[in-house]
Amino acid sequence: MSIFSRRLMSGLVMVVVLWLGGCGGGGNSAGLTAATTTSMESGQAQSGGETLLTGKGPEAFSQVPLQASPQARQPVAETAQGVGASVPELSLAPGVMKWNPGHYVVLDSETREATFDTTLNEIRPLPVVKGIVLRAYWSQLELEKGVYRFGRIDRYLAKAAAQHKRFFVLLSIRGFSEGKVAPAYLRTPYYGGGVYKFKNQRDTFGENLALWNEHARNRLIALVRELARHYNANPNFEGVILAETAFGQPVDPITEEQKAGYYAGLAQVDTAARKAFLNTVVIQFVNYPIGYTPGIVENLLDKGIGLGSPDVYLDDPQHEKFIYPFNDQAQGRVPIGMQVEHHSYRSTYVGGPFDPPPVHDIYVFARDRLHSNYVFWQRDLREPYFAWTKVLRMFRSADFPDSSSGGLSARCPAKYVRCVRQGS
């Protein structure tokens, strides 16, 4: 073979190798397939500070470098699509997932910049705290039909990334106060009024989306797809969480057909989110009603959508009977992300007296009983317990696990093709 022919053949081989690398390994890259991996706490393949796990046997990990898109994210006006920093985008095959399990701190929807900065300073020296979850209502993200405002997410995400922390958005489609859940344009007959009102304790009222209305549901799906368009390829955007499934006690009569339509619509939204966020964790918080939750969870497990719950109660019989068994079904198959809200800091069961359990006991329960990959800790500084100070003290203690995931399971879920861990 001539020198020219050898050089030509070598060049062709190199092109094929690079093409396969960019496609995540060729024929195994499309769709979600079952994969068996071991914990990321043991053997790891490093590539530029990033770890990639693949499902090729109990000890085998393949090293595939992350490909950065040559285009950087361009700034967009906040009044239209949000203010985006220039961030090199990941280019990953579908089903190759960003995967950074561990502990995250939850901030509410009204969190101001000063509080966000304080929180970042608190967690910056704590490697086991992987990042921040920001709650956001639909009405905060879409000013009017098709006009999105992601500027605050962009700013907070950029600040977290600068401190090597990661970011979740908790999308609230159910709220315990009125006027927050849906944008104004949705509150018309065409969208079924957009929301229905339900009664809280102490004679206050909340809102939930009228997901049985096709037009309202399609607008929510459009929002989810727009979020995915902006953030799926962002290497520091870890995931999106959809708020709890509880229906509440409607103030005005709701038919059984509408209620069934609500949960059929929710399954459609979950599925659309999984399809839109090709490389990003999607988690649905599941609690009630018990007549509908088995079908919801079946869809999550089938589609590769993560399972979570808004509360971690150590001794609640209803949760133990009707909610937490779903975690046993989900273990190892899809991500599990559990939230510790203020109620869980104050009592071991729903409606219980003020009797705060040790936060370390909550952690152990979330880790061992609930098989958590992620634990989302609400930054609760209310008197008299000041729970967040207790959580920080736990993270800082010498005996807290110093693994990257803070002792939580870091095994790549079987429904993912591969898991990619970013360096921190």
Secondary structure by P-SEA (a helix, b strand, c coil): ccaaaaaaaaaaaaaaaaaaaaaccccccccbbbbbbcccccbbbbcccbbbbccccccbbbbbcbbbbccccccccccccccccccbbbbbccccccccccbbbbbcccccaaaaaaaaaaacccccccbbbbbbcccccccccccccaaaaaaaaaaaaaacbbbbbbccccccccccccccccccccccccbbbbbccccbbbbbbccccaaaaaaaaaaaaaaaacccccccccbbbbcccccccccccccaaaaaaaaaaaaaaaaaaaaaaccbbbbbbbccccccaaaaaaaaaaabbbbbbccccccccccccccaaaaaaacccbbbbbbbccccccccccccccccccaaaaaaaacccccccbbbbccccccccaaaaaaaaaaacccccccccccccccccccccbbbbbcc
